[in-house]
């Protein structure tokens, strides 16, 4: 399994505002689609909720602390990055796993327990 992080980041390290991208660059959006299509993507609940539905052709893994969160079709809810990273390990064929995350999920402390 390949685990990757994918983000469009400005020179000042900004990746978004109010759960939206800071810009719309068609080439970047196409790269994101080509890279993640057919694979799992991990994102926080607020990032997911900012979109009207799951991204087509991908399985969205939503990190949430809400045990009552109801996921739409083709989505999976997990309570941590570590539990989300375990999903592809249970599949017959390794897949690419991409993290699409807000700044709070990109902190090293968030990831430290995921790779132990």
C-alpha positions as CSV (number, residue, x, y, z in Angstrom):
1,X,0.0,0.0,0.0
2,X,1.2,3.5,-0.8
3,X,0.3,6.2,1.6
4,X,0.5,9.8,0.4
5,X,-0.5,13.3,1.3
6,X,-1.8,15.6,-1.4
7,X,-2.3,19.3,-1.0
8,X,-2.1,22.5,-2.9
9,X,-0.3,25.0,-0.7
10,X,0.5,28.6,-1.1
11,X,3.9,30.2,-0.4
12,X,2.7,31.2,3.1
13,X,1.7,27.5,3.6
14,X,-2.1,28.2,3.4
15,X,-4.1,25.3,2.1
16,X,-7.6,26.7,2.5
17,X,-10.0,29.0,4.3
18,X,-13.5,28.2,5.7
19,X,-13.2,24.6,4.4
20,X,-12.7,25.7,0.9
21,X,-9.7,25.9,-1.4
22,X,-8.0,29.3,-1.7
23,X,-8.0,29.1,-5.5
24,X,-9.4,27.1,-8.4
25,X,-6.7,25.8,-10.8
26,X,-8.1,23.4,-13.4
27,X,-4.7,21.7,-13.8
28,X,-4.3,21.1,-10.1
29,X,-7.9,19.7,-9.9
30,X,-7.2,17.3,-12.8
31,X,-4.0,16.1,-11.1
32,X,-5.8,15.5,-7.9
33,X,-8.5,13.5,-9.8
34,X,-6.0,11.5,-11.8
35,X,-4.0,10.7,-8.7
36,X,-6.8,9.7,-6.4
37,X,-9.3,8.1,-8.8
38,X,-10.1,4.5,-7.8
39,X,-8.4,4.8,-4.4
40,X,-9.3,5.7,-0.8
41,X,-8.9,9.3,0.4
42,X,-8.8,10.3,4.1
43,X,-10.3,13.6,5.2
44,X,-11.7,15.3,8.2
45,X,-15.4,15.6,8.7
46,X,-15.5,19.3,8.2
47,X,-13.5,19.0,4.9
48,X,-16.0,16.3,3.8
49,X,-19.0,18.4,4.9
50,X,-17.8,21.3,2.8
51,X,-18.6,19.2,-0.4
52,X,-22.1,18.3,-1.4
53,X,-21.3,14.6,-1.8
54,X,-18.6,12.0,-2.0
55,X,-16.0,12.4,-4.8
56,X,-16.9,10.1,-7.6
57,X,-14.8,7.0,-8.2
58,X,-13.1,7.1,-4.8
59,X,-13.9,5.9,-1.3
60,X,-13.9,8.7,1.2
61,X,-12.7,7.8,4.7
62,X,-14.0,10.5,7.0
63,X,-12.2,11.1,10.3
64,X,-14.7,12.1,13.0
65,X,-15.0,11.9,16.7
66,X,-18.8,11.8,16.5
67,X,-19.9,8.2,17.0
68,X,-23.4,9.0,15.6
69,X,-22.0,10.5,12.3
70,X,-24.0,9.0,9.4
71,X,-21.9,8.5,6.3
72,X,-23.3,8.7,2.8
73,X,-22.8,5.8,0.3
74,X,-19.2,5.0,-0.7
75,X,-17.9,6.6,2.5
76,X,-16.5,5.1,5.7
77,X,-16.2,6.9,9.1
78,X,-13.2,6.3,11.3
79,X,-12.3,7.8,14.7
80,X,-8.5,8.3,13.9
81,X,-6.0,8.4,11.2
82,X,-4.5,5.2,12.5
83,X,-7.8,3.3,12.1
84,X,-8.2,4.8,8.6
85,X,-4.7,3.6,7.6
86,X,-5.7,0.1,8.6
87,X,-8.5,-0.1,6.0
88,X,-6.4,-0.9,2.9
89,X,-4.4,-3.5,4.9
90,X,-7.5,-5.6,5.0
91,X,-8.0,-5.5,1.3
92,X,-6.8,-8.2,-1.1
93,X,-5.1,-5.7,-3.4
94,X,-2.9,-2.8,-2.0
95,X,-4.1,0.6,-3.0
96,X,-3.0,4.2,-2.8
97,X,-4.3,6.0,0.2
98,X,-4.2,9.8,0.1
99,X,-4.8,12.3,2.9
100,X,-6.8,15.4,2.0
101,X,-6.7,17.3,5.3
102,X,-7.0,20.5,7.1
103,X,-4.0,22.0,8.9
104,X,-5.1,20.4,12.2
105,X,-4.7,16.9,10.7
106,X,-1.3,17.6,9.3
107,X,0.4,18.1,12.7
108,X,3.2,15.6,13.3
109,X,1.6,14.7,16.7
110,X,-1.6,13.6,14.8
111,X,0.4,11.2,12.7
112,X,2.9,9.9,15.4
113,X,0.5,7.2,16.7
114,X,-0.6,6.2,13.2
115,X,2.8,4.7,12.3
116,X,3.7,3.0,15.6
